[in-house]
Amino acid sequence: MIDFSTLLNALPDKYALCVSVFIILCKLVTVFVKPPATTSKLAWLYQIVSLIGLNVGWAANRLQIGKTGIMVARSDAGEAKAALAQANIPLASPKPSDRPS
C-alpha cells in the first residue's frame, strides 16, 4: 500500500502545499459532482480524479461510476438485502481491499 505521507515528505517543501491542495480539490470534485454514466466519455477522467482525491477503501464515495448508493437504516439492512434477493438483483460485493481485516 502507498504511504501518502511518505510521498508528500519526499516532495520539496515548496511543492507539498500545492500537491496537498490539488488532492483536496480532487476530493471536493468527487463530493459535489455526480459520477458520470459508465458509458460516458468522461468516466475515465472522473476515475482519475477520484483516485487522486484518495477515494479508496473505506474512504470511497457512496456514489460511484456504474453503482448506486441507496442508504437504508442499519436495522433495515436485512430486509433490504432480502428484497433485492427476491427481485433477483445481486449485491455488489466489495473488493478484497475494501473488507475490514
N, C-alpha and C positions, 0 to 999 in steps of 0.2 A: 504494500500500500504506500502511496505517496504521502510523505510528511510535508505539508504545505508550509509549515513554519520554518523548516529547514531550507526549503526552496526560497522563501522570501528572505531569509537571513543571508543566503548566498548572493542576493542582488546587492548592487551598490546602494547605499543609503538614499541617494538622490532619486532612485527609481522605485524604491519599495513603496512609497506612498502612492505613486501613480498606479502601480500594479494592484495595490490593495483597493484603491478607489474603483479601478476597472472591474475587479471581481465583484465588488458591491453593486456596481451599476448593472452588471450582467444578472445578478440575483434579482435586483429590482425589476428588470425587464421581464423575467420569468414570473414574477409575482403579479405584475399588472397587465401583462399581455397574454391573452388566451392562446394556448397552443394551437398551431395550425393543424389542419386535417392531415392525415397520413399521406394523402396523395398530393399535397401542396408542394410547390417547388421551393418553398421557404422552410420546409420541415427540417432539412439538414442544417440550415443556419440556426434555427431555434435549438436544435440538439447541441450544437457547439456552444451557443450562449448559455444553455442550461448546464453544460459540463463546466464551463469557465466559472459560472456562478455557484459552483460546488453543490449542485442539486443531485447528490448521490446518496445511496443508502437511506438511512433514516431521515436525512435532510431533504430528500426528493420531494418536489411539489406534488400535491394531491392530483392536480390535473396534468396529464402528460399527453404527448402525441399518441393518438390511437387508443387512449384509455379514458375512462371517466373516473370520477372520484366521489361517488354517491356516498354521503355520510349518513350513518344511522347511529342511534344510541348504542353504546356497547351492550346494554341489556337486551337490545333487539337484534343483535348480530346473528344469533342462531336462527331466528325466524327469517331474517333477510337471506341468509345462505340457503335455507330450505326453500324459500320462494324462488330463488334463482335456479336451484337444482330442479325444482318442479317445472320450471319454464325451459329447461334444457339450456341454460345459459352458464357456461363454465366460468369459474372464478379465475382471474389471472393469478398465477402462482408467483410469489416473489422470487427474485433471483437469489441464488445462494449467498451472495454478498450482502443482501438486504436482511437476511434472517439473523435474529439475535444469537449470540454464541453462548 
